[in-house]
Amino acid sequence: MPPPLNTIPARRGKATRLNAGEAIRIINTHGAQVVDTWAFSADDMGEFMSMEHIRPTLGRIFPTAGDALVTNRRRPILMFEEDSSPGRHDTLIAACDDYRYGLLGCTDYHENCTD
């Protein structure tokens, strides 16, 4: 029996708890828009997947299938198992946030991936 599908609307989020050895598949149903992804340790929310720690651990900007994605404590938290995306994933661009939209001229709150 395949796992259930959860659709997450644009500019929204959804948390899913995974146990060791479980997997999650992220499918972008709308083409070229990024899907920002976070992972937190269930034992300590202060430990989380960190792009700035992944770069030096991998020794490159673009993770590929087979790479371990690490936390701010440099421990593996997710394994990048498969990639069918036509684009490239990077560890450089920060997720959009309300501050970014403010710098772009928005004067009101703007929905964003970080929130």
MODELLER restraints for C-alpha pairs under 7 A, 6 or more apart:
rsr = mdl.restraints
at = mdl.atoms
rsr.add(forms.Gaussian(group=physical.xy_distance, feature=features.Distance(at['CA:8:A'], at['CA:14:A']), mean=6.69, stdev=0.5))
rsr.add(forms.Gaussian(group=physical.xy_distance, feature=features.Distance(at['CA:11:A'], at['CA:111:A']), mean=5.94, stdev=0.5))
rsr.add(forms.Gaussian(group=physical.xy_distance, feature=features.Distance(at['CA:11:A'], at['CA:112:A']), mean=5.20, stdev=0.5))
rsr.add(forms.Gaussian(group=physical.xy_distance, feature=features.Distance(at['CA:11:A'], at['CA:113:A']), mean=5.33, stdev=0.5))
rsr.add(forms.Gaussian(group=physical.xy_distance, feature=features.Distance(at['CA:12:A'], at['CA:113:A']), mean=6.67, stdev=0.5))
rsr.add(forms.Gaussian(group=physical.xy_distance, feature=features.Distance(at['CA:28:A'], at['CA:35:A']), mean=6.91, stdev=0.5))
rsr.add(forms.Gaussian(group=physical.xy_distance, feature=features.Distance(at['CA:36:A'], at['CA:95:A']), mean=6.28, stdev=0.5))
rsr.add(forms.Gaussian(group=physical.xy_distance, feature=features.Distance(at['CA:36:A'], at['CA:113:A']), mean=6.70, stdev=0.5))
rsr.add(forms.Gaussian(group=physical.xy_distance, feature=features.Distance(at['CA:38:A'], at['CA:49:A']), mean=6.20, stdev=0.5))
rsr.add(forms.Gaussian(group=physical.xy_distance, feature=features.Distance(at['CA:39:A'], at['CA:48:A']), mean=5.59, stdev=0.5))
rsr.add(forms.Gaussian(group=physical.xy_distance, feature=features.Distance(at['CA:39:A'], at['CA:49:A']), mean=5.20, stdev=0.5))
rsr.add(forms.Gaussian(group=physical.xy_distance, feature=features.Distance(at['CA:40:A'], at['CA:47:A']), mean=6.01, stdev=0.5))
rsr.add(forms.Gaussian(group=physical.xy_distance, feature=features.Distance(at['CA:40:A'], at['CA:48:A']), mean=4.26, stdev=0.5))
rsr.add(forms.Gaussian(group=physical.xy_distance, feature=features.Distance(at['CA:40:A'], at['CA:49:A']), mean=6.42, stdev=0.5))
rsr.add(forms.Gaussian(group=physical.xy_distance, feature=features.Distance(at['CA:41:A'], at['CA:47:A']), mean=5.58, stdev=0.5))
rsr.add(forms.Gaussian(group=physical.xy_distance, feature=features.Distance(at['CA:41:A'], at['CA:48:A']), mean=6.01, stdev=0.5))
rsr.add(forms.Gaussian(group=physical.xy_distance, feature=features.Distance(at['CA:47:A'], at['CA:71:A']), mean=6.20, stdev=0.5))
rsr.add(forms.Gaussian(group=physical.xy_distance, feature=features.Distance(at['CA:47:A'], at['CA:72:A']), mean=6.08, stdev=0.5))
rsr.add(forms.Gaussian(group=physical.xy_distance, feature=features.Distance(at['CA:47:A'], at['CA:73:A']), mean=6.74, stdev=0.5))
rsr.add(forms.Gaussian(group=physical.xy_distance, feature=features.Distance(at['CA:48:A'], at['CA:71:A']), mean=4.93, stdev=0.5))
rsr.add(forms.Gaussian(group=physical.xy_distance, feature=features.Distance(at['CA:48:A'], at['CA:72:A']), mean=5.95, stdev=0.5))
rsr.add(forms.Gaussian(group=physical.xy_distance, feature=features.Distance(at['CA:49:A'], at['CA:69:A']), mean=6.86, stdev=0.5))
rsr.add(forms.Gaussian(group=physical.xy_distance, feature=features.Distance(at['CA:49:A'], at['CA:70:A']), mean=5.56, stdev=0.5))
rsr.add(forms.Gaussian(group=physical.xy_distance, feature=features.Distance(at['CA:49:A'], at['CA:71:A']), mean=4.05, stdev=0.5))
rsr.add(forms.Gaussian(group=physical.xy_distance, feature=features.Distance(at['CA:49:A'], at['CA:72:A']), mean=6.29, stdev=0.5))
rsr.add(forms.Gaussian(group=physical.xy_distance, feature=features.Distance(at['CA:49:A'], at['CA:77:A']), mean=6.62, stdev=0.5))
rsr.add(forms.Gaussian(group=physical.xy_distance, feature=features.Distance(at['CA:50:A'], at['CA:70:A']), mean=6.41, stdev=0.5))
rsr.add(forms.Gaussian(group=physical.xy_distance, feature=features.Distance(at['CA:50:A'], at['CA:71:A']), mean=5.04, stdev=0.5))
rsr.add(forms.Gaussian(group=physical.xy_distance, feature=features.Distance(at['CA:50:A'], at['CA:72:A']), mean=5.22, stdev=0.5))
rsr.add(forms.Gaussian(group=physical.xy_distance, feature=features.Distance(at['CA:51:A'], at['CA:91:A']), mean=5.02, stdev=0.5))
rsr.add(forms.Gaussian(group=physical.xy_distance, feature=features.Distance(at['CA:53:A'], at['CA:70:A']), mean=6.70, stdev=0.5))
rsr.add(forms.Gaussian(group=physical.xy_distance, feature=features.Distance(at['CA:53:A'], at['CA:71:A']), mean=6.74, stdev=0.5))
rsr.add(forms.Gaussian(group=physical.xy_distance, feature=features.Distance(at['CA:53:A'], at['CA:72:A']), mean=5.97, stdev=0.5))
rsr.add(forms.Gaussian(group=physical.xy_distance, feature=features.Distance(at['CA:53:A'], at['CA:74:A']), mean=6.39, stdev=0.5))
rsr.add(forms.Gaussian(group=physical.xy_distance, feature=features.Distance(at['CA:54:A'], at['CA:69:A']), mean=6.05, stdev=0.5))
rsr.add(forms.Gaussian(group=physical.xy_distance, feature=features.Distance(at['CA:54:A'], at['CA:70:A']), mean=5.61, stdev=0.5))
rsr.add(forms.Gaussian(group=physical.xy_distance, feature=features.Distance(at['CA:55:A'], at['CA:61:A']), mean=5.57, stdev=0.5))
rsr.add(forms.Gaussian(group=physical.xy_distance, feature=features.Distance(at['CA:55:A'], at['CA:91:A']), mean=6.53, stdev=0.5))
rsr.add(forms.Gaussian(group=physical.xy_distance, feature=features.Distance(at['CA:61:A'], at['CA:90:A']), mean=5.72, stdev=0.5))
rsr.add(forms.Gaussian(group=physical.xy_distance, feature=features.Distance(at['CA:61:A'], at['CA:91:A']), mean=5.60, stdev=0.5))
rsr.add(forms.Gaussian(group=physical.xy_distance, feature=features.Distance(at['CA:62:A'], at['CA:88:A']), mean=6.95, stdev=0.5))
rsr.add(forms.Gaussian(group=physical.xy_distance, feature=features.Distance(at['CA:62:A'], at['CA:89:A']), mean=5.70, stdev=0.5))
rsr.add(forms.Gaussian(group=physical.xy_distance, feature=features.Distance(at['CA:62:A'], at['CA:90:A']), mean=4.75, stdev=0.5))
rsr.add(forms.Gaussian(group=physical.xy_distance, feature=features.Distance(at['CA:62:A'], at['CA:91:A']), mean=6.50, stdev=0.5))
rsr.add(forms.Gaussian(group=physical.xy_distance, feature=features.Distance(at['CA:63:A'], at['CA:89:A']), mean=6.57, stdev=0.5))
rsr.add(forms.Gaussian(group=physical.xy_distance, feature=features.Distance(at['CA:63:A'], at['CA:90:A']), mean=6.84, stdev=0.5))
rsr.add(forms.Gaussian(group=physical.xy_distance, feature=features.Distance(at['CA:64:A'], at['CA:80:A']), mean=6.82, stdev=0.5))
rsr.add(forms.Gaussian(group=physical.xy_distance, feature=features.Distance(at['CA:65:A'], at['CA:80:A']), mean=5.06, stdev=0.5))
rsr.add(forms.Gaussian(group=physical.xy_distance, feature=features.Distance(at['CA:65:A'], at['CA:81:A']), mean=4.96, stdev=0.5))
rsr.add(forms.Gaussian(group=physical.xy_distance, feature=features.Distance(at['CA:65:A'], at['CA:82:A']), mean=5.01, stdev=0.5))
rsr.add(forms.Gaussian(group=physical.xy_distance, feature=features.Distance(at['CA:65:A'], at['CA:83:A']), mean=6.04, stdev=0.5))
rsr.add(forms.Gaussian(group=physical.xy_distance, feature=features.Distance(at['CA:66:A'], at['CA:79:A']), mean=6.64, stdev=0.5))
rsr.add(forms.Gaussian(group=physical.xy_distance, feature=features.Distance(at['CA:66:A'], at['CA:80:A']), mean=5.48, stdev=0.5))
rsr.add(forms.Gaussian(group=physical.xy_distance, feature=features.Distance(at['CA:66:A'], at['CA:81:A']), mean=5.25, stdev=0.5))
rsr.add(forms.Gaussian(group=physical.xy_distance, feature=features.Distance(at['CA:67:A'], at['CA:79:A']), mean=5.95, stdev=0.5))
rsr.add(forms.Gaussian(group=physical.xy_distance, feature=features.Distance(at['CA:67:A'], at['CA:80:A']), mean=5.34, stdev=0.5))
rsr.add(forms.Gaussian(group=physical.xy_distance, feature=features.Distance(at['CA:68:A'], at['CA:76:A']), mean=5.66, stdev=0.5))
rsr.add(forms.Gaussian(group=physical.xy_distance, feature=features.Distance(at['CA:68:A'], at['CA:78:A']), mean=5.98, stdev=0.5))
rsr.add(forms.Gaussian(group=physical.xy_distance, feature=features.Distance(at['CA:68:A'], at['CA:79:A']), mean=4.49, stdev=0.5))
rsr.add(forms.Gaussian(group=physical.xy_distance, feature=features.Distance(at['CA:68:A'], at['CA:80:A']), mean=6.14, stdev=0.5))
rsr.add(forms.Gaussian(group=physical.xy_distance, feature=features.Distance(at['CA:69:A'], at['CA:76:A']), mean=5.55, stdev=0.5))
rsr.add(forms.Gaussian(group=physical.xy_distance, feature=features.Distance(at['CA:69:A'], at['CA:77:A']), mean=5.98, stdev=0.5))
rsr.add(forms.Gaussian(group=physical.xy_distance, feature=features.Distance(at['CA:69:A'], at['CA:78:A']), mean=5.16, stdev=0.5))
rsr.add(forms.Gaussian(group=physical.xy_distance, feature=features.Distance(at['CA:69:A'], at['CA:79:A']), mean=5.87, stdev=0.5))
rsr.add(forms.Gaussian(group=physical.xy_distance, feature=features.Distance(at['CA:69:A'], at['CA:80:A']), mean=6.86, stdev=0.5))
rsr.add(forms.Gaussian(group=physical.xy_distance, feature=features.Distance(at['CA:70:A'], at['CA:76:A']), mean=4.18, stdev=0.5))
rsr.add(forms.Gaussian(group=physical.xy_distance, feature=features.Distance(at['CA:70:A'], at['CA:77:A']), mean=5.40, stdev=0.5))
rsr.add(forms.Gaussian(group=physical.xy_distance, feature=features.Distance(at['CA:71:A'], at['CA:77:A']), mean=6.26, stdev=0.5))
rsr.add(forms.Gaussian(group=physical.xy_distance, feature=features.Distance(at['CA:95:A'], at['CA:113:A']), mean=6.13, stdev=0.5))
rsr.add(forms.Gaussian(group=physical.xy_distance, feature=features.Distance(at['CA:95:A'], at['CA:114:A']), mean=6.01, stdev=0.5))
rsr.add(forms.Gaussian(group=physical.xy_distance, feature=features.Distance(at['CA:96:A'], at['CA:112:A']), mean=5.72, stdev=0.5))
rsr.add(forms.Gaussian(group=physical.xy_distance, feature=features.Distance(at['CA:96:A'], at['CA:113:A']), mean=5.61, stdev=0.5))
rsr.add(forms.Gaussian(group=physical.xy_distance, feature=features.Distance(at['CA:96:A'], at['CA:114:A']), mean=6.17, stdev=0.5))
rsr.add(forms.Gaussian(group=physical.xy_distance, feature=features.Distance(at['CA:97:A'], at['CA:112:A']), mean=5.16, stdev=0.5))
rsr.add(forms.Gaussian(group=physical.xy_distance, feature=features.Distance(at['CA:97:A'], at['CA:113:A']), mean=6.29, stdev=0.5))
rsr.add(forms.Gaussian(group=physical.xy_distance, feature=features.Distance(at['CA:97:A'], at['CA:114:A']), mean=5.26, stdev=0.5))
rsr.add(forms.Gaussian(group=physical.xy_distance, feature=features.Distance(at['CA:97:A'], at['CA:115:A']), mean=6.92, stdev=0.5))
rsr.add(forms.Gaussian(group=physical.xy_distance, feature=features.Distance(at['CA:98:A'], at['CA:109:A']), mean=6.46, stdev=0.5))
rsr.add(forms.Gaussian(group=physical.xy_distance, feature=features.Distance(at['CA:98:A'], at['CA:110:A']), mean=5.79, stdev=0.5))
rsr.add(forms.Gaussian(group=physical.xy_distance, feature=features.Distance(at['CA:98:A'], at['CA:112:A']), mean=6.34, stdev=0.5))
rsr.add(forms.Gaussian(group=physical.xy_distance, feature=features.Distance(at['CA:101:A'], at['CA:110:A']), mean=6.64, stdev=0.5))
